[in-house]
Amino acid sequence: MFGLLRLLLIMLVIQTIAYAALSFYSRGIRRRKLEDWWDEKGKTGNKEAFVERGLHVYDNSFRRKLILGVYIVPWVAIGALIYIVNYM
């Protein structure tokens, strides 16, 4: 029982680290794309406000929520494997 608990705790810690890393990476990529788009179009005005508005839209997007799959997919895979091994 303690082995299973330790495995689950370690898995949760690894998933949290992966989620944080993917979130920071994805947000950085989005920021860079917004800044590159601004420079490419030769816009005038407040570039930082434009980037912040774009990041706010990104924070509420479906793509951002897909990163939560880091938590969901491994648990579903483990559950499916347990079911297949024990009941099929």
Steps between C-alpha positions, in 0.01 A plus 500: 500500500781741585672416172189601306465820700864587436458430128193721479671782690810487280282490188304805619821694567640414156170599335501832684855576386411406141185715513691803627774457239250461215299799620803729513627374166163538328446849639849604390437372148170690484670818624771468238244444223303808605815713510615368162156568350510856636846560350411335169189714450682818599229604744522817706385557854556312822657163418493377861126566532441307177707205624326501840155500333611213277628303798175561688308355205744209491455434874127447441543289187433131449862441400614610844258256663634213290819513706294355787520174304834456678293408805217311332660282229739297721226415751265390222776289346579334833131432560461351152806279549372375835161424347650322197741291706242396760176463306584407142 
